[in-house]
Amino acid sequence: MPLIITADARRGFVAGDDGGEDRRLHAVLSAVARAIGQSPADEVCYVVPAEDLPSGQAPTGEDQLIALTEPGDTGTPVLTLMLSHEM
C-alpha cells in the first residue's frame, strides 16, 4: 500500500540528525501495523499513542499519530500518517 507521511509527522517521530531515521521509521510502521491489527476490520482511521512511537527530535507535545486509509487519485488505498491537528 502506498504510504504518505506528512512533514510534521516525519519531523515529530522519524527525523533526527543522529543517523537513526531508518530505525525510527521501522518502529513507526511497526506501531501502525499493531494498531491496524488490533482495530475492527472496517476501520479506516487508526490512532497510535505517542508512547508506542520513537521520537526523532526533542518532544513535540504530540500525544498520537493518526493513520488514515483512503482511496488515492486512482482509487487504490493509500495510508497517510499525520498528526491530529492535520486532519
CNS distance restraints for C-alpha pairs under 8 A (distance, minus, plus):
assign (resid   1 and name CA) (resid  77 and name CA) 6.59 0.50 0.50
assign (resid   1 and name CA) (resid  78 and name CA) 5.93 0.50 0.50
assign (resid   1 and name CA) (resid  79 and name CA) 6.79 0.50 0.50
assign (resid   2 and name CA) (resid  77 and name CA) 7.45 0.50 0.50
assign (resid   2 and name CA) (resid  78 and name CA) 5.10 0.50 0.50
assign (resid   2 and name CA) (resid  79 and name CA) 6.24 0.50 0.50
assign (resid   3 and name CA) (resid  78 and name CA) 5.99 0.50 0.50
assign (resid   3 and name CA) (resid  79 and name CA) 4.88 0.50 0.50
assign (resid   3 and name CA) (resid  80 and name CA) 5.87 0.50 0.50
assign (resid   3 and name CA) (resid  81 and name CA) 7.69 0.50 0.50
assign (resid   4 and name CA) (resid  78 and name CA) 7.42 0.50 0.50
assign (resid   4 and name CA) (resid  79 and name CA) 6.19 0.50 0.50
assign (resid   4 and name CA) (resid  80 and name CA) 4.60 0.50 0.50
assign (resid   4 and name CA) (resid  81 and name CA) 6.15 0.50 0.50
assign (resid   5 and name CA) (resid   9 and name CA) 6.36 0.50 0.50
assign (resid   5 and name CA) (resid  10 and name CA) 6.24 0.50 0.50
assign (resid   5 and name CA) (resid  80 and name CA) 5.71 0.50 0.50
assign (resid   5 and name CA) (resid  81 and name CA) 4.62 0.50 0.50
assign (resid   5 and name CA) (resid  82 and name CA) 6.19 0.50 0.50
assign (resid   6 and name CA) (resid  10 and name CA) 6.12 0.50 0.50
assign (resid   6 and name CA) (resid  80 and name CA) 7.63 0.50 0.50
assign (resid   6 and name CA) (resid  81 and name CA) 6.36 0.50 0.50
assign (resid   6 and name CA) (resid  82 and name CA) 5.45 0.50 0.50
assign (resid   6 and name CA) (resid  83 and name CA) 7.95 0.50 0.50
assign (resid   7 and name CA) (resid  11 and name CA) 5.99 0.50 0.50
assign (resid   8 and name CA) (resid  12 and name CA) 6.02 0.50 0.50
assign (resid   8 and name CA) (resid  82 and name CA) 7.25 0.50 0.50
assign (resid   8 and name CA) (resid  83 and name CA) 6.99 0.50 0.50
assign (resid   9 and name CA) (resid  13 and name CA) 6.00 0.50 0.50
assign (resid   9 and name CA) (resid  14 and name CA) 7.54 0.50 0.50
assign (resid   9 and name CA) (resid  65 and name CA) 7.32 0.50 0.50
assign (resid   9 and name CA) (resid  81 and name CA) 6.80 0.50 0.50
assign (resid   9 and name CA) (resid  82 and name CA) 5.23 0.50 0.50
assign (resid   9 and name CA) (resid  83 and name CA) 5.67 0.50 0.50
assign (resid  10 and name CA) (resid  14 and name CA) 4.89 0.50 0.50
assign (resid  10 and name CA) (resid  15 and name CA) 5.80 0.50 0.50
assign (resid  11 and name CA) (resid  15 and name CA) 4.91 0.50 0.50
assign (resid  11 and name CA) (resid  16 and name CA) 7.73 0.50 0.50
assign (resid  11 and name CA) (resid  56 and name CA) 7.05 0.50 0.50
assign (resid  11 and name CA) (resid  57 and name CA) 7.30 0.50 0.50
assign (resid  12 and name CA) (resid  55 and name CA) 6.35 0.50 0.50
assign (resid  12 and name CA) (resid  56 and name CA) 6.21 0.50 0.50
assign (resid  12 and name CA) (resid  57 and name CA) 6.42 0.50 0.50
assign (resid  12 and name CA) (resid  59 and name CA) 7.59 0.50 0.50
assign (resid  12 and name CA) (resid  60 and name CA) 6.13 0.50 0.50
assign (resid  12 and name CA) (resid  62 and name CA) 7.81 0.50 0.50
assign (resid  13 and name CA) (resid  24 and name CA) 7.13 0.50 0.50
assign (resid  13 and name CA) (resid  25 and name CA) 7.83 0.50 0.50
assign (resid  13 and name CA) (resid  28 and name CA) 7.37 0.50 0.50
assign (resid  13 and name CA) (resid  53 and name CA) 6.75 0.50 0.50
assign (resid  13 and name CA) (resid  54 and name CA) 5.68 0.50 0.50
assign (resid  13 and name CA) (resid  55 and name CA) 4.61 0.50 0.50
assign (resid  13 and name CA) (resid  56 and name CA) 5.13 0.50 0.50
assign (resid  13 and name CA) (resid  57 and name CA) 7.40 0.50 0.50
assign (resid  14 and name CA) (resid  21 and name CA) 5.54 0.50 0.50
assign (resid  14 and name CA) (resid  22 and name CA) 7.97 0.50 0.50
assign (resid  14 and name CA) (resid  24 and name CA) 5.24 0.50 0.50
assign (resid  14 and name CA) (resid  25 and name CA) 5.50 0.50 0.50
assign (resid  14 and name CA) (resid  28 and name CA) 7.60 0.50 0.50
assign (resid  14 and name CA) (resid  54 and name CA) 7.16 0.50 0.50
assign (resid  14 and name CA) (resid  55 and name CA) 6.63 0.50 0.50
assign (resid  14 and name CA) (resid  56 and name CA) 5.02 0.50 0.50
assign (resid  15 and name CA) (resid  21 and name CA) 5.68 0.50 0.50
assign (resid  15 and name CA) (resid  24 and name CA) 7.95 0.50 0.50
assign (resid  15 and name CA) (resid  56 and name CA) 4.92 0.50 0.50
assign (resid  15 and name CA) (resid  57 and name CA) 6.81 0.50 0.50
assign (resid  16 and name CA) (resid  20 and name CA) 6.79 0.50 0.50
assign (resid  16 and name CA) (resid  21 and name CA) 6.29 0.50 0.50
assign (resid  16 and name CA) (resid  56 and name CA) 4.72 0.50 0.50
assign (resid  16 and name CA) (resid  57 and name CA) 5.77 0.50 0.50
assign (resid  20 and name CA) (resid  24 and name CA) 6.24 0.50 0.50
assign (resid  21 and name CA) (resid  25 and name CA) 5.96 0.50 0.50
assign (resid  21 and name CA) (resid  56 and name CA) 7.47 0.50 0.50
assign (resid  22 and name CA) (resid  26 and name CA) 6.16 0.50 0.50
assign (resid  23 and name CA) (resid  27 and name CA) 6.27 0.50 0.50
assign (resid  24 and name CA) (resid  28 and name CA) 6.13 0.50 0.50
assign (resid  24 and name CA) (resid  54 and name CA) 5.75 0.50 0.50
assign (resid  24 and name CA) (resid  55 and name CA) 7.57 0.50 0.50
assign (resid  24 and name CA) (resid  56 and name CA) 7.17 0.50 0.50
assign (resid  25 and name CA) (resid  29 and name CA) 6.15 0.50 0.50
assign (resid  26 and name CA) (resid  30 and name CA) 6.06 0.50 0.50
assign (resid  27 and name CA) (resid  31 and name CA) 6.18 0.50 0.50
assign (resid  27 and name CA) (resid  53 and name CA) 6.61 0.50 0.50
assign (resid  27 and name CA) (resid  54 and name CA) 6.62 0.50 0.50
assign (resid  28 and name CA) (resid  32 and name CA) 6.21 0.50 0.50
assign (resid  28 and name CA) (resid  52 and name CA) 8.00 0.50 0.50
assign (resid  28 and name CA) (resid  53 and name CA) 5.59 0.50 0.50
assign (resid  28 and name CA) (resid  54 and name CA) 6.79 0.50 0.50
assign (resid  29 and name CA) (resid  33 and name CA) 6.07 0.50 0.50
assign (resid  30 and name CA) (resid  34 and name CA) 6.26 0.50 0.50
assign (resid  31 and name CA) (resid  35 and name CA) 6.28 0.50 0.50
assign (resid  31 and name CA) (resid  48 and name CA) 6.88 0.50 0.50
assign (resid  31 and name CA) (resid  52 and name CA) 6.18 0.50 0.50
assign (resid  31 and name CA) (resid  53 and name CA) 6.63 0.50 0.50
assign (resid  32 and name CA) (resid  36 and name CA) 6.17 0.50 0.50
assign (resid  32 and name CA) (resid  46 and name CA) 7.74 0.50 0.50
assign (resid  32 and name CA) (resid  48 and name CA) 6.35 0.50 0.50
assign (resid  32 and name CA) (resid  67 and name CA) 7.00 0.50 0.50
assign (resid  33 and name CA) (resid  37 and name CA) 6.07 0.50 0.50
assign (resid  34 and name CA) (resid  38 and name CA) 6.24 0.50 0.50
assign (resid  35 and name CA) (resid  39 and name CA) 6.32 0.50 0.50
assign (resid  35 and name CA) (resid  46 and name CA) 6.41 0.50 0.50
assign (resid  35 and name CA) (resid  47 and name CA) 7.07 0.50 0.50
assign (resid  35 and name CA) (resid  48 and name CA) 6.25 0.50 0.50
assign (resid  36 and name CA) (resid  46 and name CA) 6.44 0.50 0.50
assign (resid  39 and name CA) (resid  43 and name CA) 6.60 0.50 0.50
assign (resid  39 and name CA) (resid  46 and name CA) 7.53 0.50 0.50
assign (resid  44 and name CA) (resid  68 and name CA) 5.72 0.50 0.50
assign (resid  44 and name CA) (resid  69 and name CA) 5.14 0.50 0.50
assign (resid  44 and name CA) (resid  70 and name CA) 7.12 0.50 0.50
assign (resid  45 and name CA) (resid  66 and name CA) 6.90 0.50 0.50
assign (resid  45 and name CA) (resid  67 and name CA) 5.72 0.50 0.50
assign (resid  45 and name CA) (resid  68 and name CA) 4.44 0.50 0.50
assign (resid  45 and name CA) (resid  69 and name CA) 6.45 0.50 0.50
assign (resid  46 and name CA) (resid  66 and name CA) 5.77 0.50 0.50
assign (resid  46 and name CA) (resid  67 and name CA) 4.99 0.50 0.50
assign (resid  46 and name CA) (resid  68 and name CA) 6.32 0.50 0.50
assign (resid  47 and name CA) (resid  64 and name CA) 6.41 0.50 0.50
assign (resid  47 and name CA) (resid  65 and name CA) 5.89 0.50 0.50
assign (resid  47 and name CA) (resid  66 and name CA) 4.87 0.50 0.50
assign (resid  47 and name CA) (resid  67 and name CA) 6.41 0.50 0.50
assign (resid  48 and name CA) (resid  52 and name CA) 6.91 0.50 0.50
assign (resid  48 and name CA) (resid  53 and name CA) 7.77 0.50 0.50
assign (resid  48 and name CA) (resid  64 and name CA) 5.43 0.50 0.50
assign (resid  48 and name CA) (resid  65 and name CA) 5.08 0.50 0.50
assign (resid  48 and name CA) (resid  66 and name CA) 6.31 0.50 0.50
assign (resid  48 and name CA) (resid  67 and name CA) 7.56 0.50 0.50
assign (resid  49 and name CA) (resid  53 and name CA) 7.15 0.50 0.50
assign (resid  49 and name CA) (resid  63 and name CA) 6.12 0.50 0.50
assign (resid  49 and name CA) (resid  64 and name CA) 4.43 0.50 0.50
assign (resid  49 and name CA) (resid  65 and name CA) 6.51 0.50 0.50
assign (resid  50 and name CA) (resid  54 and name CA) 7.76 0.50 0.50
assign (resid  50 and name CA) (resid  62 and name CA) 6.96 0.50 0.50
assign (resid  50 and name CA) (resid  63 and name CA) 4.93 0.50 0.50
assign (resid  50 and name CA) (resid  64 and name CA) 4.66 0.50 0.50
assign (resid  50 and name CA) (resid  65 and name CA) 6.71 0.50 0.50
assign (resid  51 and name CA) (resid  63 and name CA) 7.83 0.50 0.50
assign (resid  55 and name CA) (resid  59 and name CA) 6.87 0.50 0.50
assign (resid  62 and name CA) (resid  83 and name CA) 7.38 0.50 0.50
assign (resid  64 and name CA) (resid  83 and name CA) 6.85 0.50 0.50
assign (resid  64 and name CA) (resid  84 and name CA) 7.04 0.50 0.50
assign (resid  65 and name CA) (resid  81 and name CA) 6.79 0.50 0.50
assign (resid  65 and name CA) (resid  82 and name CA) 5.95 0.50 0.50
assign (resid  65 and name CA) (resid  83 and name CA) 5.15 0.50 0.50
assign (resid  65 and name CA) (resid  84 and name CA) 6.65 0.50 0.50
assign (resid  66 and name CA) (resid  80 and name CA) 7.95 0.50 0.50
assign (resid  66 and name CA) (resid  81 and name CA) 5.67 0.50 0.50
assign (resid  66 and name CA) (resid  82 and name CA) 5.24 0.50 0.50
assign (resid  66 and name CA) (resid  83 and name CA) 5.76 0.50 0.50
assign (resid  66 and name CA) (resid  84 and name CA) 6.13 0.50 0.50
assign (resid  67 and name CA) (resid  79 and name CA) 6.55 0.50 0.50
assign (resid  67 and name CA) (resid  80 and name CA) 5.61 0.50 0.50
assign (resid  67 and name CA) (resid  81 and name CA) 4.62 0.50 0.50
assign (resid  67 and name CA) (resid  82 and name CA) 6.58 0.50 0.50
assign (resid  68 and name CA) (resid  79 and name CA) 5.62 0.50 0.50
assign (resid  68 and name CA) (resid  80 and name CA) 5.19 0.50 0.50
assign (resid  68 and name CA) (resid  81 and name CA) 6.57 0.50 0.50
assign (resid  69 and name CA) (resid  77 and name CA) 6.24 0.50 0.50
assign (resid  69 and name CA) (resid  78 and name CA) 5.50 0.50 0.50
assign (resid  69 and name CA) (resid  79 and name CA) 4.54 0.50 0.50
assign (resid  69 and name CA) (resid  80 and name CA) 6.35 0.50 0.50
assign (resid  70 and name CA) (resid  77 and name CA) 5.32 0.50 0.50
assign (resid  70 and name CA) (resid  78 and name CA) 5.58 0.50 0.50
assign (resid  70 and name CA) (resid  79 and name CA) 6.83 0.50 0.50
assign (resid  71 and name CA) (resid  75 and name CA) 4.62 0.50 0.50
assign (resid  71 and name CA) (resid  76 and name CA) 5.24 0.50 0.50
assign (resid  71 and name CA) (resid  77 and name CA) 4.37 0.50 0.50
assign (resid  71 and name CA) (resid  78 and name CA) 5.91 0.50 0.50
assign (resid  72 and name CA) (resid  76 and name CA) 5.47 0.50 0.50
assign (resid  72 and name CA) (resid  77 and name CA) 5.79 0.50 0.50
assign (resid  72 and name CA) (resid  78 and name CA) 5.58 0.50 0.50
assign (resid  82 and name CA) (resid  86 and name CA) 6.22 0.50 0.50
assign (resid  82 and name CA) (resid  87 and name CA) 7.42 0.50 0.50
assign (resid  83 and name CA) (resid  87 and name CA) 7.33 0.50 0.50
